[in-house]
Amino acid sequence: MGAKAWFAVYYNTDPRQTLGNAPVLDREASAALAKRIMPDGALKEMEDGDLSFLNPDHGEVFVGVYGDLVIIAHPGLAADRLSEIDGQWHSLGLGAKTYVHATHSVSDWCAFALWDQGKLVRALSVSPDGGIHEEIGERLPFERPYWDGEHPVEQDVDDDVEDEFDDDVEEEAYPFPFHPLELSEAALLEVLGYQFEGRPDDWVCDPMQIPIMRFGVQKEAWWKFW
């Protein structure tokens, strides 16, 4: 897996239904929202991206308004503990529900958080090296099979080492009963109806076919949202 991303989703109705209906990007609303997010930054519109790539660098922000579904990708959302991000990111002004997702395949890290009516419902952040960075709220239904061991991590022992030491070799146990990147993809499928890597037959849309506006920020103001 080679995915990395940091983005927020705001919605009142099921995003999967919206994305499954090939929504039109509202460019005027997206540009206005970008200015609202970066009030102190001089924005430069760049070539459109798409929903398969949601990991802007510092100095960039991606914004997509699709009716009552809003997607914002911003490096300020790449936080180990999403429950502690600036409260402006989960303001009620953009939707009754806010879902934030962050992941990076280099460290096998996955984090997501869900707010409903401004109240934090669930926050999870895990990586094999760091363990559970945070876990708040009850596990969501799509998570439970992973925690219950229904999607175990396959670990291979080197055949040469195994032959040399025979039964003395003990495989170090993986710290979770699942791989964080697989849970990350399951979360994406549950919320957005597609994945960065996974099973296209289960997707409601092709993310590469749904554009999102990209902006360069000439004067960075990453600590501000409104």
WOBELGI-V24585 format. One record per residue. RES is the residue in one small letter. SS is DSSP state (H for helix, E for strand, - for the rest). NEAR is the number of other C-alpha atoms within 10 Angstrom. Layout:
res->(RES	RES)
ss->(SS	SS)
near->(NEAR	NEAR)
This chain:
res->(m	g	a	k	a	w	f	a	v	y	y	n	t	d	p	r	q	t	l	g	n	a	p	v	l	d	r	e	a	s	a	a	l	a	k	r	i	m	p	d	g	a	l	k	e	m	e	d	g	d	l	s	f	l	n	p	d	h	g	e	v	f	v	g	v	y	g	d	l	v	i	i	a	h	p	g	l	a	a	d	r	l	s	e	i	d	g	q	w	h	s	l	g	l	g	a	k	t	y	v	h	a	t	h	s	v	s	d	w	c	a	f	a	l	w	d	q	g	k	l	v	r	a	l	s	v	s	p	d	g	g	i	h	e	e	i	g	e	r	l	p	f	e	r	p	y	w	d	g	e	h	p	v	e	q	d	v	d	d	d	v	e	d	e	f	d	d	d	v	e	e	e	a	y	p	f	p	f	h	p	l	e	l	s	e	a	a	l	l	e	v	l	g	y	q	f	e	g	r	p	d	d	w	v	c	d	p	m	q	i	p	i	m	r	f	g	v	q	k	e	a	w	w	k	f	w)
ss->(-	-	-	E	E	E	E	E	E	E	E	-	-	-	H	H	H	H	H	H	-	-	-	-	-	-	H	H	H	H	H	H	H	H	H	H	H	-	-	-	-	-	E	E	E	-	-	-	E	E	-	-	-	-	-	-	-	-	-	E	E	E	E	E	E	E	-	-	E	E	E	E	E	E	H	H	H	-	-	-	-	H	H	H	-	-	H	H	H	H	-	H	H	H	-	-	E	E	E	E	E	E	E	E	H	H	H	-	E	E	E	E	E	E	E	E	-	-	E	E	E	E	E	E	E	E	E	-	-	-	E	E	E	E	E	E	-	-	-	-	H	H	H	H	H	H	H	-	-	-	-	-	-	-	-	-	-	-	H	H	H	H	H	H	H	H	H	H	-	-	-	-	-	-	-	-	-	-	-	H	H	H	H	H	H	H	H	H	H	H	H	-	-	-	-	-	-	-	-	H	H	H	-	-	-	-	H	H	H	-	E	E	E	E	E	E	E	-	-	-	-	-	-	-	-	-)
near->(12	10	19	20	21	23	24	22	23	25	21	14	13	14	20	18	14	20	21	15	11	15	15	14	18	15	16	10	16	22	20	12	19	25	18	14	21	20	16	17	18	15	21	12	16	12	10	13	19	17	20	19	17	26	22	20	13	13	17	21	26	29	28	28	24	21	13	14	20	23	22	25	28	22	20	19	21	21	17	22	19	22	24	9	15	14	10	12	22	26	18	17	10	19	19	17	22	25	21	25	26	26	27	21	15	10	14	20	24	27	30	26	22	23	20	17	13	16	13	17	17	19	25	22	25	27	22	15	10	12	12	15	16	14	17	13	12	12	14	12	9	14	15	12	14	19	15	11	12	11	14	15	16	8	10	7	11	8	9	9	10	14	10	10	10	11	8	8	12	10	10	8	9	13	15	17	16	19	21	24	24	18	21	26	19	18	21	18	21	17	15	20	23	27	25	21	15	15	11	14	8	11	18	19	21	17	19	13	12	19	19	27	23	25	23	19	21	13	13	17	15	18	9	15	18	14)
